[in-house]
Amino acid sequence: MKLKTVNKQFRLVGVKGTGAFEEFGTLVPKAAQEVIVRSGGIESVAGKEIAVFEPKKSHDHLEGEFYVGLLVDVPLDKVPLGMTYMEVLGHYATARGTMEDLQGLHAALLKQTMESGFHINREEYIVEVYIPADTGEEVEIYLPILSQNTAG
């Protein structure tokens, strides 16, 4: 896998969740279902689901926050009650693969990023964009990074 880096902006409308990092695997899909049920009130939907995650900052950082929502094409002033509009902008290492190999894809991307001399930016969100595909669902992972050889 050749490391790809991008500068990218994401616009989303969604719901905020919090919980133990080890429970994100069940908390995030549950929140995603809530967003889908309520998606009729969201304007300018781009058609893809997205999740943004607070990175784990240390071994004793056990709980974090996340947002699950839908990508939108334009900035929005009006969103459904209980939902949030947010923009996430950053410099990312990115990879795409199947949902079935989500953990392996994260591990491979992290390894390749570190081997390429980048440092993870633990102050910015990790982004996952979910893409319907013929063989199920695929995911694009965006891992926030600092410039090469810059400690963070």
C-alpha positions in Angstrom: 0.0 0.0 0.0 1.4 3.4 -1.0 0.7 6.1 1.5 -1.6 8.8 0.2 -1.9 12.1 2.0 -4.6 14.8 1.3 -5.8 18.1 2.6 -9.6 17.7 3.0 -12.7 19.4 4.4 -15.7 17.5 5.5 -19.2 19.0 6.2 -21.6 16.9 8.1 -24.8 17.0 10.0 -25.1 14.4 12.8 -25.4 13.4 16.4 -22.7 13.4 19.1 -22.0 10.4 21.1 -19.6 9.5 24.0 -18.5 6.4 25.6 -15.7 3.9 26.2 -13.3 3.6 23.2 -13.7 -0.2 23.4 -17.5 0.2 22.9 -17.3 2.4 19.8 -17.9 -0.7 17.7 -21.5 -0.9 19.0 -22.1 2.8 19.9 -21.3 4.2 16.5 -23.6 1.9 14.4 -26.4 2.6 16.9 -26.0 6.4 16.5 -25.8 5.9 12.7 -29.2 4.3 12.8 -30.6 7.3 14.7 -29.2 9.6 12.0 -30.7 7.5 9.1 -34.1 7.6 10.8 -33.9 11.4 11.2 -32.2 12.1 7.8 -35.4 13.4 6.2 -34.9 16.8 7.9 -31.3 17.3 6.7 -30.9 19.6 3.7 -28.2 19.1 0.9 -27.3 15.6 1.8 -24.4 14.3 -0.3 -25.4 10.7 0.2 -22.6 9.3 2.3 -22.4 8.4 6.0 -19.5 9.8 8.0 -18.1 9.3 11.5 -15.5 11.5 13.2 -13.7 10.2 16.3 -11.7 11.7 19.0 -8.3 10.0 18.9 -7.1 8.0 21.9 -4.4 10.2 23.4 -2.9 7.7 25.9 -3.4 4.2 27.4 -5.3 5.7 30.3 -7.6 7.7 28.0 -10.6 5.3 28.2 -13.5 7.4 27.0 -14.0 9.6 24.0 -16.5 11.4 21.8 -17.6 10.9 18.3 -20.0 12.3 15.8 -22.0 10.2 13.3 -23.8 11.8 10.4 -24.3 12.5 6.8 -22.0 14.5 4.5 -23.7 17.6 3.2 -22.7 19.6 0.1 -22.9 23.1 1.5 -22.7 24.9 4.9 -26.0 24.7 6.8 -27.5 27.2 9.2 -30.6 25.0 9.9 -30.4 21.4 11.2 -32.9 19.1 12.9 -33.3 19.5 16.6 -30.7 17.5 18.6 -28.4 17.4 15.6 -25.2 19.3 15.0 -23.6 20.8 11.8 -19.8 20.7 11.8 -16.9 21.2 9.5 -13.7 19.2 9.9 -10.6 20.3 8.0 -7.2 18.8 8.1 -4.2 17.1 6.6 -4.7 13.3 6.5 -3.1 10.0 5.6 -5.8 8.0 3.9 -6.7 4.5 2.8 -9.8 2.7 1.5 -10.9 -0.8 2.0 -13.8 -3.0 3.1 -15.8 -2.7 6.3 -14.9 -6.3 7.0 -11.2 -5.4 7.4 -11.8 -2.1 9.2 -9.4 -2.9 12.1 -6.7 -4.2 9.7 -7.0 -1.2 7.5 -6.6 1.1 10.5 -3.6 -0.8 11.7 -2.0 -0.8 8.2 -2.6 2.9 7.7 -1.1 3.7 11.1 2.0 1.6 10.4 2.5 3.1 7.0 2.0 6.6 8.3 4.6 6.2 11.0 7.1 4.4 8.7 6.8 7.3 6.3 7.9 9.8 8.9 4.6 11.4 9.8 3.2 11.9 13.3 -0.4 11.4 14.3 -2.2 14.7 15.2 -4.0 13.6 18.3 -5.7 17.0 18.6 -7.8 16.4 15.5 -10.6 13.9 14.7 -10.1 10.6 12.8 -12.6 10.5 10.0 -14.3 7.5 8.4 -16.5 7.9 5.3 -18.7 4.9 4.4 -19.4 4.2 0.8 -22.0 1.8 -0.6 -20.3 -0.7 -3.0 -21.3 -3.7 -5.1 -19.7 -6.0 -2.6 -21.1 -4.4 0.5 -19.9 -1.3 2.2 -16.4 0.2 1.9 -14.7 2.7 4.1 -12.3 5.6 3.6 -10.2 6.3 6.7 -8.6 9.7 7.1 -6.0 9.7 9.9 -5.0 13.3 10.9 -1.3 13.9 10.6 1.3 16.5 11.3 4.0 17.3 8.7 6.8 14.9 8.3 9.4 14.9 11.1 7.3 17.3 13.2 6.6 16.1 16.7 3.2 16.6 18.1 
